[in-house]
Amino acid sequence: MNLIAWIVLGLIAGAIAKAIYPGTQGGGLLATLVLGVVGAFIGGTLFTLLTTGTFALAAPGFSIGGIVVAILGAIVAIFLWGLITRRAA
């Protein structure tokens, strides 16, 4: 996937995940983009692990299924980030 597609997928997945996840999450456009891209990698890797049984760093393609996997991964990323920042505070 090219860079522009990654940016679009990251923005879509990050924005939807922030809207779904309860509570408030800080950060602006850049934080949402990073959250979505990290979520895409987390979701793609977990999807690959669950479907094939092998651990491989993967990212979903730019499709409806790929966006759903990226959103679920972004929700996991928000949860993990909340755990990390709560312990540090």
C-alpha positions in Angstrom: 0.0 0.0 0.0 1.4 3.4 -0.8 1.9 6.2 1.7 -1.3 8.2 0.8 -3.4 5.1 1.3 -1.8 4.5 4.7 -2.5 8.1 5.7 -6.2 7.8 4.7 -6.6 4.4 6.3 -4.9 5.7 9.5 -7.2 8.8 9.7 -10.3 6.8 9.1 -9.5 4.0 11.6 -8.2 6.4 14.2 -11.1 8.7 14.1 -13.7 5.9 14.2 -11.8 4.2 17.0 -11.7 7.4 19.0 -15.4 7.8 18.5 -16.2 4.3 19.6 -13.9 4.0 22.6 -15.5 5.4 25.8 -14.0 8.4 27.5 -11.9 11.2 26.1 -8.6 10.7 24.3 -6.3 13.7 23.8 -4.4 14.4 20.7 -5.2 16.1 17.4 -5.0 15.1 13.8 -1.4 13.7 14.0 -2.2 11.6 17.1 -5.3 10.2 15.3 -3.2 9.4 12.3 -0.5 7.6 14.3 -3.2 5.8 16.3 -4.8 4.5 13.1 -1.6 3.3 11.5 -0.5 1.6 14.7 -4.0 0.1 15.0 -3.8 -1.2 11.4 -0.5 -3.0 12.2 -1.9 -4.4 15.5 -5.2 -5.5 13.9 -3.4 -7.0 10.8 -1.0 -8.9 13.0 -3.7 -10.2 15.3 -5.8 -11.1 12.3 -2.9 -13.0 10.7 -2.2 -14.8 13.9 -5.8 -15.9 14.4 -6.4 -17.0 10.8 -3.1 -18.7 10.0 -1.6 -19.4 13.4 1.7 -17.7 12.4 3.0 -14.4 13.9 3.8 -12.0 11.2 3.8 -8.2 11.1 1.1 -7.5 8.6 -1.2 -4.7 7.8 -4.7 -5.0 6.2 -5.4 -3.7 2.7 -7.5 -0.7 1.9 -10.9 -2.4 1.9 -14.0 -2.6 4.1 -12.5 -5.6 5.9 -9.2 -3.9 6.2 -10.8 -0.8 7.7 -12.7 -2.9 10.3 -9.5 -4.8 11.3 -7.7 -1.4 11.5 -10.4 0.0 13.7 -10.3 -3.0 16.0 -6.6 -2.7 16.2 -6.8 1.0 17.0 -9.2 0.3 19.8 -6.7 -2.2 21.2 -4.0 0.5 20.8 -6.1 3.1 22.7 -6.6 0.6 25.5 -2.9 -0.3 25.7 -1.9 3.4 25.7 -4.4 4.1 28.5 -2.8 1.3 30.6 0.7 2.6 30.0 -0.1 6.2 30.8 -2.2 5.4 33.9 0.7 3.5 35.4 3.2 6.2 34.7 0.9 8.9 36.3 
